[in-house]
Amino acid sequence: MNDSGIGAVRGEMLFPSEQELEVFANKFASDLHLPLVIWLQGDLGAGKTSFARALIHALGYKGRVKSPTYGLLEQYQIASLQVLHMDLYRINDPGELEFLGLEDLLDDKTILLIEWPDKGGDWLPEPDFIFEFGYASEGRDLHWIARTKLARTIEFTT
């Protein structure tokens, strides 16, 4: 797990069921500060998209939240907040991100969720959080790193 943040804080949590992951997403959503960049790492099926979907719904989005695997980017407007959800699994060259105009989409009211950020190279902003999802003996686990001062102000509870 990449950890170049000065003063980074680490932690881990276990989610025996997807419902408990959703409860965590609801609590996490209630304490967010903007703007925020979260890198979502882990194997296929480890919980990255499930967490993103739960967080977007927890922030108040009522519609269908689909995986951005094929379109690379899904955008959700929720009141005065914007959520950008990226999935870079299918890109072959980080330069492909140039055409998304990501820097034009980011502002101080944006949460950016990026699945498979290791494929983005230098085209991605540095994360406030790195969430790494994995398989546990029962359910999924989450290892996290709060890399910025902003991220360290968010409470982590289940």
C-alpha positions in Angstrom: 0.0 0.0 0.0 1.4 3.4 -1.0 2.0 5.6 2.1 4.0 8.7 1.2 1.8 11.1 3.3 3.7 12.8 6.1 2.0 12.1 9.4 -0.3 9.5 7.8 -2.7 7.7 10.1 -3.6 4.0 9.5 -6.4 1.8 10.5 -8.3 -1.3 9.6 -11.9 -2.5 9.9 -13.8 -5.8 9.2 -17.1 -5.9 7.4 -18.7 -9.4 7.8 -21.6 -8.3 5.5 -22.3 -5.8 2.8 -24.9 -4.2 5.2 -22.2 -3.4 7.6 -20.2 -1.8 4.8 -23.2 0.3 4.1 -23.5 1.3 7.7 -19.9 2.4 7.7 -20.4 4.4 4.4 -23.4 6.2 6.1 -21.3 7.2 9.2 -18.3 8.2 7.0 -20.6 10.3 4.8 -21.8 12.3 7.8 -18.3 13.4 8.7 -16.8 14.3 5.3 -15.0 17.6 4.5 -14.6 18.8 1.0 -12.8 18.6 -1.4 -11.8 14.9 -0.9 -9.9 12.4 -3.0 -10.2 8.7 -2.1 -8.2 6.0 -3.8 -10.0 2.6 -3.8 -7.7 -0.3 -4.1 -8.1 -4.1 -3.9 -8.7 -7.2 -6.0 -11.7 -7.7 -8.2 -14.8 -8.1 -6.1 -13.2 -7.0 -2.9 -15.7 -4.2 -2.2 -14.5 -1.1 -4.0 -17.6 -0.5 -6.1 -19.9 -1.6 -3.2 -18.3 1.0 -1.0 -18.5 3.7 -3.6 -22.2 2.9 -4.3 -23.0 2.9 -0.6 -21.2 6.2 0.0 -22.9 8.0 -3.0 -26.3 6.8 -1.7 -25.3 7.9 1.9 -24.5 11.4 0.6 -28.1 11.6 -0.7 -28.2 10.4 -4.3 -31.5 8.6 -4.9 -30.9 7.2 -8.4 -29.1 4.2 -9.7 -25.3 4.2 -9.1 -23.6 2.2 -11.8 -20.1 1.0 -12.1 -17.9 3.3 -14.2 -15.9 0.3 -15.6 -16.8 0.9 -19.2 -17.3 4.7 -19.3 -14.3 5.4 -16.9 -16.2 8.2 -15.1 -19.7 8.7 -13.6 -20.7 12.0 -12.3 -23.3 12.6 -9.5 -24.7 15.9 -8.5 -26.1 15.9 -4.9 -27.4 19.3 -3.8 -24.3 21.5 -3.8 -21.9 18.5 -3.8 -20.4 16.7 -6.8 -19.2 13.1 -6.7 -17.0 11.8 -9.4 -16.5 8.0 -9.5 -13.8 6.7 -11.7 -12.8 3.1 -12.5 -9.5 2.8 -14.3 -9.4 -1.1 -14.5 -9.7 -1.1 -18.3 -7.2 1.6 -19.3 -3.9 0.5 -20.8 -2.1 3.9 -20.7 -2.4 6.6 -18.1 -2.4 9.2 -20.9 -5.9 8.1 -21.8 -7.0 10.2 -18.8 -6.0 13.4 -20.5 -9.2 13.3 -22.5 -11.5 13.2 -19.5 -10.6 16.8 -18.5 -10.5 15.7 -14.9 -8.8 18.9 -13.7 -11.7 20.9 -15.2 -14.2 18.9 -13.2 -12.6 19.2 -9.8 -13.5 22.0 -7.5 -13.9 22.6 -3.7 -17.2 20.8 -3.6 -16.1 17.6 -5.1 -15.5 14.1 -3.8 -13.4 12.0 -6.2 -13.5 8.2 -5.8 -10.9 6.3 -7.9 -10.9 2.6 -8.4 -7.6 1.1 -9.6 -5.7 4.3 -9.1 -2.3 2.6 -9.8 -3.3 2.6 -13.5 -3.6 6.5 -13.5 0.0 7.4 -13.2 0.7 11.1 -12.8 -2.7 12.1 -14.2 -4.4 11.7 -10.8 -4.5 14.0 -7.8 -2.9 12.8 -4.6 -5.3 11.1 -2.3 -6.6 12.3 1.1 -7.4 8.6 1.8 -6.3 5.3 0.5 -8.8 2.5 1.1 -7.6 -1.0 0.4 -10.3 -3.6 0.4 -9.5 -7.3 0.8 -11.1 -10.7 1.4 -11.4 -11.7 5.0 -12.3 -15.1 6.5 -15.8 -13.6 6.9 -16.8 -10.8 4.6 -14.3 -8.0 3.6 -11.7 -6.0 5.4 -10.6 -2.5 4.9 -7.1 -1.1 5.5 -7.1 2.6 5.3 -4.6 5.5 5.4 -5.5 9.1 6.1 -2.7 10.9 4.3 -3.7 14.6 4.7 -4.6 16.9 7.6 -8.2 17.0 6.2 -8.5 13.2 6.2 -7.1 12.9 9.7 -10.1 15.0 11.0 -12.6 12.3 9.9 -13.8 9.9 12.6 -13.6 6.2 11.8 -16.2 4.1 13.6 -18.4 1.1 12.6 
